Amino acid sequence: MNEMIVQGAPAEMAQVLNDLRENLVQMAMVLRQTNDRMKALEDEVHRLTKVTASQASGLNRAIRDRAAILAKQHRADGCEGEIASAIRKAVKLTVGVTAMRDVPRGDYEVAMRAIGMWDDYRMILNIRRKRGAK
């Protein structure tokens, strides 16, 4: 009788180990799905959290400063407002918002870089021609 227990034990043990492995695989799949859902939730929160009022003011101040610099560089005195509007429109398109205060907090740096890099010569030239700036 003892021989039968010893002989049957490896088969039973193998079945138990196989069942445990299957349970671990299922738990890993559930954990992976949970992590994916958490990542999606974090991304959604990141997208929905808007810049603060002071950050929105900073973006607008940076736009006005950049417009003044570009107006001076391209001899478009008096066209700062139109240039600022063009910069603002380009940044809103880049970030995908309709107003500067709607910029997601995580895209604040992206918006600031877009402002700093904006230099559309043709746009400024068209603004100069419309305004008659010299």
PyMOL commands that set and color helices and strands:
alter all, ss='L'
color gray80, all
select helices_A, chain A and resi 2-48+53-73+80-95+100-102+105-117+121-131
alter helices_A, ss='H'
color red, helices_A
deselect
rebuild
show_as cartoon
